[in-house]
Amino acid sequence: MFENTPTAPPDAIFGLAETFRDDPNPNKINLGIGVYRNEQGHTPVLRAVHLAEQRIWNTESTKSYLPIEGDRTYAEFVQLLLLGDNHPVLQEGRLTTAQTPGGTGAISIAADFLKRLRPDASAWVPDPTWANHKSIFSAVDTPVMTYPYLDSTGCRLAFEQLLEGLARVAPGDIVILHGCCHNPSGVDPDEEQWKAIGALLAEREALPLVDLAYQGFGNGLLEDRRPVEILCDQVPELLICNSFSKNFSLYNERVGALTVLTTSAEAARAVLSQIRISIRVSYSNPPAHGASIVSTILGDSDLRELWQQELSEMRTRILEIRGLFVEELDARGLELAQSTNQVFLEHHGMFSFTGLEPQQINELRKEHGIYMLASSRINFAGLTSETVSPVCDAIASVVNA
Ligand code: LMR
C-alpha cells in the first residue's frame, strides 16, 4: 500500500529546526524557529511555571479526562487575559472558550467547525503570514485568499493596500489577523489603523479571526490585547485563537484556547456545542497539565506577579538585542531590508525580515552555521549579546561577497 508513497517536503520551520539539530558545527546559531531563548541561548522553564508545577504535584489527585472543551476555570482565566474582568461581552455571556492544544490546535478547530457552519466561506490571510495559516484552512478545503500587508521594503505596513484588499472580502468570509507581533514581519497596525480595520470588517460583514500567539511580547500584556478590545467594540462576532507557548514558555505542553464572541449567550452555547464536535473527532479532549499550570499561575497573585515579571524580562531582552543588532549593522555600514536599520526597532516581538537573498541565506547556513527561514525571517531571541557581532560579521561577508 505504501510502496509508491511520495515523500512530502519538510515543514519550512520545523524542518529547518531538524537540519539545525543535525548540523555538527559547534558554533551554529538558530535564528529560525520562533522559540524564545535567554542570554545563555536556552529556553528555560519559567520560575513561575516550576513553582506552579510543584503545587500541582502536591495537590493533583486524578488524571481522569477533562470535558471535551477543557477546564472551565482555565477558560475563565483565558477570557480575563483577553478582555479583563469588566468587559461587557463577558457580563453578557457572549464569549465561549475551549481549551486547545496550543494556538495551532485552536486555529485547526476553528477551521473545522467554521467549515461545517459556513461551507462557502473563504479564509483571508495577510501576505505574508505564518505558513501554517494557509495549510490549516486548505486542509479543510476552505479556499485561502490573501490581502496585502507589507510595502515593497517588507518592513512597513502597506495600510492603504491592506484596506483595499479587505474591501474585497465577501460577507461571511473569515479574515485572519495577527493580534500583535505579526509573524513573520513584526509589523503591526497602530490603534487608529486597528479601528479602521475593525470598521471595514464590520461593514463587509466579515468574521475576523485574531491569532494572538505573542500577547506580552510586543508592548505589554494589556497593550497587546488592544486590537481584541477594539474589534469587540466594532464587530458582533469574532474568533480569538491564543497560545501560551511563548508568553508562558510552555511550548511542549501545547496550551492554547479558541474563544468565540457571539451576539448572545444562547448563540455562545450553541457555538460551543459545535466546537465540541470538532474536538471530539480530532483529539477527544485536551491534555490537562499545561492548562493547569496556566490556571495555577493566573489564580495566585504572587505567581502571577512573578510570571508578569519574567514575561517582561523576555520582552526587554528582545528589545535590547534588536538595539544591539542595529548598532552592529550601523557600525559595519550595512543597511538591510532595503530600508533603514531603524525599522528593526519599530517592529514588535521576535521576528523581522532581514531582506537577505536566498543565496545569501544559504551561504550563511553553509559557511557560518547561521540558520534563518528561507523567507529571510530571523528570530531576534535566538541571538545573545555575544553572538550579535559575529552574526553581523557573517551577514556583512555574504552581503559584500
Ligand atoms: C514559528 O513561527 O516559528 C513558531 O510559531 C513555531 C511554529 O509553530 O511554526
Boltz pocket constraint, residues with backbone or C-beta under 6 A from the ligand:
constraints:
  - pocket:
      binder: B
      contacts: [[A, 13], [A, 32], [A, 33], [A, 34], [A, 35], [A, 130], [A, 132], [A, 183]]
      max_distance: 6.0
